[in-house]
Amino acid sequence: MIFNAAPDDMTPFMTTTARVHDAARGRLGAVTHRDGTARLQTVEAARAPSCTQC
């Protein structure tokens, strides 16, 4: 898990912030704010399949 957020917190418009889990901060250093949060932007698999495949 990367973010401490509920499904209702997910948004495609980056209007929500969520706390980044400590274990993920090293991987997300460029997008983690000084207070340990980051802006969420979600992507639906049906709209952008190439962005959702790992």
C-alpha positions, 0 to 999 in steps of 0.5 A, spaced: 500 500 500 502 506 498 497 511 500 493 512 507 486 513 503 479 510 502 476 509 495 472 515 496 478 519 496 480 517 489 479 522 484 482 524 477 483 531 478 488 531 483 484 535 488 485 530 494 491 529 498 493 523 502 498 521 507 504 517 503 506 510 507 513 511 510 515 505 506 513 508 500 516 515 501 523 513 498 519 511 491 515 517 491 520 522 494 519 527 488 511 527 489 511 527 497 510 534 500 514 536 506 508 534 511 508 527 508 502 527 503 501 527 496 496 529 491 492 523 488 490 522 481 487 516 479 486 513 472 481 508 470 483 502 466 478 502 461 480 509 459 488 508 460 489 501 459 497 502 458 497 506 465 494 501 469 498 495 467 504 494 471 
